[in-house]
């Protein structure tokens, strides 16, 4: 690098279904919801990130809010490219004589097909990436938590994101066995929406369901420090009159139970495939949890009770993947598991 280092900008991008995080020079420079607002007539970008999230579900016919990623993969190629480009612009807001060439590491779900991997690479290149490396999310999350992924000891990570839950056993710088299921934060949100519709006859949007999840979301019906009930306002489905309904964490624990059980059985499925020597390492060390879903109250306790192996939540689960991606970027020449 040396002389031309100022011509190259290095970015680590955690392109998530719910949030996109960009790290530059060890600092989180962008941490925004993965959502864009586009003018229907001209196709121009109106807003990205938090500004676009505030418009979500409230737009008129000329404005469309799009979440470019669904289930961890790019669903809308054009919107994804606009979003990545717009977020890179946030960093380079000062006018420069020339734009630096970008070297980036982007993380992708471990269950991605070749087509999906290609979509991420193409979007990143179209947004100005000259050198694009890809890394699997569970790998990035483990590095971000501080696991030595190149060691011969096995470690296991459960990364519950917005679109996918990634479960992987890692040893010697590679993924030994893994499973990627499309049950995660977004799934919890839609469970809450349908529960409110069936149980309380009230119609709520995605944002309100997300607020319920944050305020009273729980994986267990009996918590020691229980959160107070959360008041939800919305139209009654039968009468369209406004109603106010208090929602307790027990109800949410009940309504998320099915989805959480799917995650439990996926974890057991990965443990079944794990070679016995690595299995012993995992039992001794415990299993790491990362991603926004790990913040659900009582989740680690429920998993520990169910599977009999201790589950540890990373100290900053939301940013573990992004931090790991940044470390991988620094060691791009050394790490053999980065894909070009």
MOGIQUI-V320471 format. One record per backbone hydrogen bond with DSSP energy under -0.5 kcal/mol. NH is the residue of the N-H (numbers start at 1). CO is the residue of the C=O. If there is no record, write none. Layout:
BEGIN
nh	co
NH	CO
NH	CO
END
This chain:
BEGIN
nh	co
4	1
5	2
6	3
7	4
8	4
8	5
9	101
11	9
11	103
12	23
13	11
13	105
14	12
14	21
15	13
16	14
16	19
20	32
21	14
22	30
23	12
24	27
27	24
29	22
29	27
30	22
32	20
34	18
35	33
36	66
37	47
38	36
38	64
39	44
40	38
40	62
43	39
46	37
47	37
49	35
51	48
53	49
54	50
55	51
56	52
58	55
63	60
64	38
66	36
66	64
68	66
70	73
73	70
75	68
76	68
77	75
80	76
81	77
82	78
83	79
84	80
85	81
86	82
87	83
88	84
89	85
90	86
91	87
92	88
93	90
93	91
101	7
102	128
103	9
104	102
104	131
105	11
106	133
107	13
108	135
112	109
117	113
118	114
119	115
120	116
121	117
122	118
123	119
124	120
125	121
126	122
127	123
128	125
129	124
130	102
131	102
132	130
133	104
133	131
134	339
135	106
137	108
140	136
141	137
142	138
143	139
144	140
145	141
146	142
146	143
147	142
149	147
151	148
155	170
156	286
157	168
158	288
159	157
159	166
160	158
160	290
161	159
161	164
165	181
166	159
166	164
167	165
167	179
168	157
169	177
170	155
170	168
171	174
172	151
173	149
174	171
176	169
176	174
177	169
179	167
181	165
181	179
183	181
185	161
186	162
187	184
188	184
189	185
190	186
191	187
192	188
193	189
194	190
195	191
196	192
197	193
198	194
199	195
200	195
200	196
201	197
202	196
203	235
204	202
209	205
210	206
211	207
212	208
213	209
214	210
215	211
216	212
217	213
219	297
226	224
230	247
232	230
232	245
234	243
235	203
236	241
237	201
240	236
243	234
245	232
247	230
252	248
253	249
254	250
255	251
256	252
257	253
257	254
260	256
261	257
262	258
263	259
264	260
265	261
266	262
267	263
268	264
269	265
270	266
271	267
272	268
273	269
274	270
278	275
279	275
280	276
281	277
282	278
283	279
284	280
285	281
286	282
287	310
288	156
289	312
290	158
291	317
293	160
294	291
295	292
296	293
297	217
299	296
302	298
303	299
304	300
305	301
306	302
307	303
308	304
312	287
314	289
317	314
319	316
320	316
320	317
323	319
324	320
325	321
326	322
327	323
328	324
329	325
330	326
331	327
332	329
334	331
335	331
338	335
339	134
END
